[in-house]
Amino acid sequence: MVCLAAVFAYEVASANLAMAALILNPKRRNRPGFVRFPLRVRSHAAITALANAITMTPGTMTVDVARDRSALLVHVFHLEDPEAVVRRIRSRLERWVAEVFE
């Protein structure tokens, strides 16, 4: 739980800095988009915790969960590389959510 809290705090802080840089840049051209995030976690608690962690991280928001709980639909404020978004969520948030909730 401590590791999950630390990783989440780091993600929120770094996302805040990235969002501030995007917003304060007068030449910004944000590229909003959606990413399908295939889930490895399966329990209701783990999916809920991951979806909430994504939503509480600035610049991202979970907008839907597949009926079969196989994926999340995530809106990203500035989407350059969808695969990089999936890798980051998987390696940081989902990994620790799985440790705590499954």
RAHU-V818282 format. One record per residue. RES is the residue in one letter. SS is DSSP state (a for helix, b for strand, c for the rest). PHI is phi in whole degrees, 0 to 359 (* if undefined). Layout:
# RAHU-V818282
res ss phi
RES SS PHI
RES SS PHI
This chain:
# RAHU-V818282
res ss phi
M c *
V a 296
C a 296
L a 300
A a 298
A a 292
V a 296
F a 297
A a 299
Y a 297
E a 298
V a 295
A a 296
S a 292
A a 293
N a 299
L a 295
A a 296
M a 295
A a 300
A a 298
L a 294
I a 290
L a 277
N c 281
P c 293
K c 259
R c 297
R c 220
N c 289
R c 238
P c 293
G b 190
F b 245
V b 232
R b 270
F b 254
P b 292
L c 274
R c 258
V c 284
R c 234
S c 288
H a 301
A a 297
A a 293
I a 296
T a 296
A a 298
L a 294
A a 300
N a 291
A a 297
I a 297
T a 294
M a 280
T c 271
P c 305
G c 95
T b 225
M b 206
T b 282
V b 250
D b 198
V b 240
A c 301
R c 304
D c 271
R c 59
S c 265
A b 201
L b 247
L b 258
V b 242
H b 270
V b 241
F c 297
H c 227
L c 254
E c 258
D c 222
P a 304
E a 295
A a 293
V a 297
V a 298
R a 299
R a 293
I a 298
R a 295
S a 283
R a 253
L a 283
E a 298
R a 303
W a 282
V a 298
A a 298
E a 299
V a 276
F a 256
E c 236
